[in-house]
Amino acid sequence: MIFLQFENFVCIKGELAGASVCTAFASRHFNTSGTIEVRLNSIRTADVLINGELVDFDESVVHQFPGLFVMELETNQSSINTRRKELIVSFTVIGIAFKVIASDKVLNILPVVGNKSLAGAFRGLLGNFDENQDNELRIPSGEMLLQNSTLEEIYDGFGTIWRLTENISLFSYEPGKSYNDYQKLSFRPTFGLPSNPSPEVEELCGTDQECAFDYIVTASSNFAAETLYIAEIFNNSVEATNEIKSCEELPSVNGGVWNATNTIEGSSAVFSCYPGYQIEGISNIVTYANNSWGNFGNFSCILIERNTNTAIIPSACTTEGLSTTIQPTTSSTTDKTKTTQSSTTEKTSLTPEIHSSTTSILRKTLQQFDREFRKILPYLIGVVCMIFLLSIFVGFLLCKKIHKK
């Protein structure tokens, strides 16, 4: 259950404007969580209450309760005329969260539903969460207002129908106030806007109609600027939650491959042939748009013909066979010559893959030889040193013998 509390906007001079603003928010998920309230406060900007108890954010900005997670966000106070407090309220069991943005005059609520199984299960002012905008104006009886209804018809036939009753209210009230203080049945908002807004309104709001409405009705540029700020956050949130559509698979081509920059809308792809192949025809650089890669072009990859006069013959027994080159022979009438010619023809028809295999065998053999040589290298050095010392000793003995004579 989610409840919003609205009050008449009070202008600078104390007069009531023809508009209402949200000043409190209360919610609870059946028996899995306590009741959370967020309401405006003239000193602290906003207060958070759990089951009627004030939450202190001075000691910690994060608070965990059964079924509830509340965190105060660091805010950028961009204007000296506007104070803000931003909170994240998350119902951990059901998968629903709210970003609450409080300023001096208004409480803005941005809901985020992460549980897709709730699609179509909502009713009320926030719609149904079923991605169908044609059935948002459903009243408690199940009937729906027409989508082309006027603002006044929506207010009378939809907004007031969802008015909170005292027996289901989740709000707690400050001393001296009760449910009846927030039931202004005679209130009617302003429904129309002048056709020619002032230059000040156009300069601040541009084409944003909600900003223009708030500026004209409340005569507060700060309040209108806050509306513009929330609209920007909302639009960015909508863009961030848009479903990312993956690209369809690129067609396979024998002897080559497509290289794509990404797998989402707007990605580009270019085709290239594998080494040993050359492209024949024209390949287009394609971009994925409107669920299609577009025109791929008309092309294929053709295997490049190689010179087959010589070939490298691998040998599993000796390294000599790794560098054997077979030269083509001339015709002969003898059986021996025919045999040699047949052998040569078979060997020269070997594919480049054999050459690659031969190179691999040679590399492995050299690597094995290097490892073995490194193992015996210390012994070879020792033997050389011993031979050197022995030669010195023998020379010494010979010199001594010659000296005695």
C-alpha positions in Angstrom: 0.0 0.0 0.0 1.2 3.4 -1.0 -0.4 6.6 0.3 0.3 10.3 -0.7 -0.8 13.3 1.3 -1.5 16.6 -0.5 -2.0 20.1 0.8 -2.9 23.4 -0.7 0.1 25.4 -1.9 0.7 28.5 0.2 2.1 31.5 -1.7 4.7 33.9 -0.3 2.1 36.3 1.0 0.1 33.6 2.6 -2.7 33.3 0.0 -3.7 29.8 -1.2 -2.9 28.9 -4.8 -5.0 26.9 -7.1 -2.7 23.9 -6.9 -1.9 21.2 -4.4 1.5 19.7 -3.5 2.6 16.4 -2.0 3.8 16.9 1.6 3.9 13.3 3.0 4.4 9.7 1.8 3.5 6.5 3.7 3.8 2.8 2.7 3.9 -0.7 4.0 4.0 -4.2 2.3 1.4 -6.2 4.2 3.1 -8.2 7.0 6.6 -8.3 5.6 7.6 -4.7 6.6 6.8 -2.0 9.1 5.2 1.3 8.1 7.5 4.0 6.7 6.5 7.7 6.5 8.4 10.5 4.9 7.0 14.0 5.5 8.2 17.6 5.0 9.8 19.4 8.0 10.5 23.1 8.0 13.8 22.6 9.9 15.2 19.3 8.7 13.6 19.5 5.2 12.1 16.0 5.7 11.6 13.4 8.5 11.6 9.6 8.2 9.5 7.6 10.6 9.4 3.8 11.0 6.2 2.7 12.8 5.9 6.2 14.2 9.5 6.4 15.4 11.8 9.1 14.1 14.9 7.8 12.2 18.2 9.6 13.1 20.4 10.1 10.0 23.1 12.0 12.0 24.8 8.8 13.2 24.3 6.7 10.0 22.9 7.4 6.5 21.9 3.8 6.1 19.2 2.0 8.2 18.0 -1.6 7.9 14.6 -2.7 9.2 12.6 -5.9 8.7 11.6 -5.8 5.0 12.9 -2.2 4.6 16.1 -0.5 3.6 16.4 3.3 4.0 19.4 5.4 2.8 20.0 9.2 2.7 21.8 10.3 -0.4 24.3 13.1 -0.6 22.8 16.0 -2.5 24.2 18.8 -4.6 22.7 22.0 -3.2 22.8 23.8 -6.5 20.7 26.8 -5.3 20.9 28.8 -2.1 17.2 29.3 -2.3 16.3 25.5 -2.3 17.2 22.9 0.3 16.9 19.3 -0.7 17.0 15.9 1.0 17.1 12.8 -1.1 16.3 9.3 0.2 16.1 5.7 -1.2 13.3 3.6 0.4 13.4 0.0 -0.7 11.0 -2.8 0.2 13.5 -5.7 0.0 11.0 -8.6 0.0 8.7 -7.4 -2.8 11.3 -5.7 -5.0 9.9 -2.1 -5.0 11.9 1.0 -4.3 11.2 4.8 -4.1 13.5 7.7 -4.6 12.1 10.5 -2.4 13.2 14.0 -3.2 12.2 16.6 -0.5 12.5 20.4 -0.8 11.0 23.3 1.1 7.6 23.1 -0.5 7.1 19.7 -2.0 7.9 16.0 -1.7 8.5 14.2 -5.0 8.2 10.4 -5.3 9.8 8.4 -8.1 8.8 4.7 -7.9 11.1 1.9 -9.3 9.6 -1.6 -9.7 12.2 -4.2 -10.1 9.8 -7.2 -9.8 8.3 -7.9 -13.2 5.9 -10.4 -11.7 4.0 -7.4 -10.4 3.1 -6.3 -13.9 -0.6 -5.4 -14.0 -1.0 -5.9 -10.2 -1.1 -2.1 -9.3 -4.1 0.1 -9.0 -4.5 3.8 -8.2 -2.8 7.1 -9.2 0.5 5.4 -10.2 -1.2 3.2 -12.9 -1.0 -0.6 -13.4 2.7 -1.2 -14.4 1.7 -3.3 -17.4 3.3 -1.1 -20.1 -0.2 -0.3 -21.5 -1.0 3.4 -21.2 -4.6 2.9 -22.4 -5.8 1.4 -19.0 -4.1 3.7 -16.5 -7.3 5.6 -15.6 -8.9 2.7 -13.9 -11.1 3.5 -10.8 -11.7 1.1 -7.8 -14.8 -0.3 -9.4 -12.8 -1.5 -12.4 -14.2 1.0 -14.8 -11.9 3.2 -16.9 -12.0 6.8 -18.0 -11.5 7.5 -21.6 -7.9 8.5 -22.6 -9.1 11.7 -24.2 -10.8 12.9 -21.0 -10.2 16.5 -20.0 -8.1 17.4 -16.9 -11.2 18.4 -15.0 -12.9 15.0 -15.9 -9.8 13.1 -14.7 -9.7 15.1 -11.5 -13.4 14.5 -10.7 -13.8 11.0 -12.1 -10.4 9.5 -11.2 -8.3 11.5 -8.8 -10.9 12.2 -6.1 -12.3 8.6 -6.4 -9.0 7.3 -5.0 -9.2 9.6 -2.0 -7.9 8.0 1.2 -10.3 6.8 3.9 -9.5 7.1 7.5 -9.9 3.4 8.3 -7.0 2.4 6.0 -4.7 5.4 6.5 -1.1 4.7 7.4 -0.3 8.3 8.3 0.5 9.4 11.8 -0.3 13.0 12.6 1.5 15.8 14.5 0.0 16.9 17.7 -3.2 19.0 17.1 -3.8 17.5 13.6 -5.9 14.6 12.4 -7.1 12.9 9.2 -9.9 15.5 8.8 -7.4 18.4 8.5 -6.2 17.0 5.2 -9.7 16.5 3.7 -10.5 19.7 1.8 -13.5 18.5 -0.2 -14.2 22.0 -1.6 -10.7 22.4 -3.2 -10.6 22.6 -6.9 -7.3 23.2 -8.7 -6.6 25.5 -11.7 -7.2 23.5 -14.9 -6.2 25.9 -17.6 -3.2 28.0 -18.5 -3.0 31.4 -20.3 -2.2 31.1 -23.9 0.5 33.8 -23.7 2.8 33.1 -20.7 5.2 35.9 -19.6 8.8 36.1 -20.8 10.0 35.1 -17.3 8.0 31.8 -17.6 9.3 31.1 -21.1 12.9 31.8 -20.1 12.8 29.4 -17.1 10.5 26.7 -18.3 10.9 26.6 -22.1 8.4 24.1 -23.4 7.9 22.3 -20.1 4.2 22.6 -19.4 4.3 21.5 -15.8 7.0 24.0 -15.0 4.9 26.7 -16.7 1.8 25.7 -14.7 3.6 25.8 -11.4 5.2 29.2 -12.1 2.0 30.8 -13.3 -0.3 29.4 -10.5 2.1 29.8 -7.6 4.1 32.8 -8.8 7.2 31.1 -7.4 10.2 30.7 -9.7 11.9 28.5 -7.1 9.0 26.1 -7.1 8.9 26.0 -10.9 12.6 25.4 -11.0 12.1 22.5 -8.6 9.5 21.1 -11.0 11.9 21.4 -13.9 14.6 19.6 -11.9 12.3 16.7 -11.1 11.2 16.4 -14.7 14.8 16.0 -15.8 15.4 13.3 -13.2 12.3 11.5 -14.2 13.2 11.6 -18.0 16.7 10.3 -17.3 15.2 7.5 -15.2 12.8 6.5 -17.9 15.7 6.4 -20.5 17.8 4.3 -18.1 15.0 1.7 -17.7 14.3 1.4 -21.4 14.7 -2.2 -22.5 17.9 -2.7 -24.5 17.2 -4.7 -27.6 20.0 -7.0 -28.8 20.9 -7.2 -32.5 20.0 -10.2 -34.6 22.8 -12.6 -35.6 24.9 -11.6 -38.5 24.9 -14.0 -41.5 27.7 -16.6 -41.7 30.0 -16.5 -44.7 32.4 -19.3 -45.6 36.0 -18.1 -45.3 35.4 -14.9 -43.4 33.8 -13.2 -40.4 31.7 -10.1 -39.4 33.3 -7.8 -36.8 30.6 -5.8 -34.9 31.2 -2.8 -32.5 28.5 -4.0 -30.2 25.3 -6.1 -29.9 22.7 -3.3 -29.4 20.8 -0.8 -31.5 23.2 1.5 -33.4 26.0 -1.0 -33.6 28.1 -1.2 -36.8 29.7 -4.3 -38.5 32.3 -4.8 -41.1 33.2 -8.0 -42.9 36.7 -9.4 -43.6 38.0 -12.6 -45.1 40.3 -15.0 -43.3 44.0 -15.1 -44.2 44.4 -17.2 -47.3 41.1 -15.9 -48.7 40.3 -12.8 -50.8 37.0 -11.0 -51.0 35.1 -11.1 -54.3 32.3 -8.6 -54.7 31.3 -5.6 -52.5 30.8 -5.9 -48.7 28.9 -3.0 -47.1 29.6 -1.5 -43.6 26.2 -2.1 -42.0 24.5 -0.5 -39.0 21.8 -2.1 -36.9 18.7 0.1 -36.9 15.0 -0.5 -36.7 15.6 -4.2 -35.9 17.6 -4.8 -39.0 21.3 -4.8 -40.2 20.3 -3.4 -43.6 22.0 -4.4 -46.9 25.0 -6.6 -46.5 26.1 -6.4 -50.1 26.9 -9.2 -52.6 30.2 -10.9 -51.9 32.1 -14.1 -51.1 35.5 -15.2 -49.9 37.6 -17.1 -52.5 40.5 -19.3 -51.5 43.8 -17.9 -52.9 45.6 -20.5 -55.1 49.2 -21.2 -54.0 52.3 -22.4 -55.8 52.4 -26.2 -55.4 55.8 -26.8 -57.1 57.5 -27.4 -53.7 56.2 -28.6 -50.4 57.7 -29.3 -47.0 57.4 -33.0 -45.9 57.1 -33.6 -42.1 58.9 -36.5 -40.6 58.1 -38.1 -37.3 61.6 -39.8 -37.0 64.2 -37.2 -38.0 64.6 -33.5 -38.3 66.1 -34.0 -41.7 62.6 -34.7 -43.1 61.5 -31.3 -41.9 63.5 -29.5 -44.5 63.2 -31.9 -47.4 62.3 -30.1 -50.6 60.8 -32.2 -53.4 61.7 -31.0 -56.9 59.5 -32.0 -59.8 60.9 -34.8 -62.0 60.7 -35.4 -65.7 58.9 -38.3 -67.3 60.7 -41.7 -67.7 59.9 -45.1 -69.1 61.5 -47.0 -66.3 59.3 -48.3 -63.4 61.7 -46.7 -60.9 61.3 -43.3 -62.6 57.5 -43.7 -62.7 57.5 -44.5 -59.0 59.5 -41.4 -58.2 57.3 -39.3 -60.3 54.1 -40.6 -58.6 55.7 -39.9 -55.2 56.6 -36.4 -56.2 53.1 -35.7 -57.5 51.5 -36.9 -54.2 54.0 -34.8 -52.2 53.5 -31.6 -54.1 49.8 -31.7 -53.7 50.0 -31.2 -49.9 48.0 -28.3 -48.6 49.4 -25.3 -46.6 48.0 -26.9 -43.5 50.9 -29.5 -43.7 53.4 -26.7 -43.9 51.9 -25.2 -40.7 52.0 -28.6 -39.0 55.6 -29.1 -40.0 56.6 -25.7 -38.6 54.8 -26.6 -35.4 56.7 -29.9 -35.1 60.0 -28.2 -35.7 59.2 -25.5 -33.1 58.4 -28.2 -30.5 61.6 -30.1 -31.3 63.7 -27.0 -30.9 62.0 -26.2 -27.6 62.6 -29.7 -26.3 66.2 -29.5 -27.4 66.6 -26.2 -25.6 65.1 -27.6 -22.4 67.4 -30.6 -22.4 70.5 -28.5 -23.2 69.7 -26.2 -20.3 69.6 -29.3 -18.0 73.1 -30.5 -19.0 74.7 -27.1 -19.3 76.0 -26.9 -15.7 77.7 -30.4 -16.2 79.3 -29.3 -19.5 80.7 -26.2 -17.8 82.1 -28.4 -15.0 83.7 -30.8 -17.4 85.3 -27.9 -19.3 86.7 -26.5 -16.1 88.1 -29.9 -15.0 89.8 -30.3 -18.4 91.3 -26.8 -18.1 92.6 -27.5 -14.6 94.0 -30.9 -15.6 95.8 -29.3 -18.6 97.4 -26.8 -16.2 98.5 -29.6 -13.9 99.9 -31.7 -16.7 101.8 -28.7 -18.0 103.2 -28.1 -14.5 104.5 -31.6 -14.3 106.1 -31.5 -17.7 107.8 -28.2 -16.8 109.1 -29.7 -13.5 110.5 -32.8 -15.3 112.2 -30.7 -17.9 113.7 -28.5 -15.2 115.2 -31.5 -13.4 116.9 -32.6 -16.5 
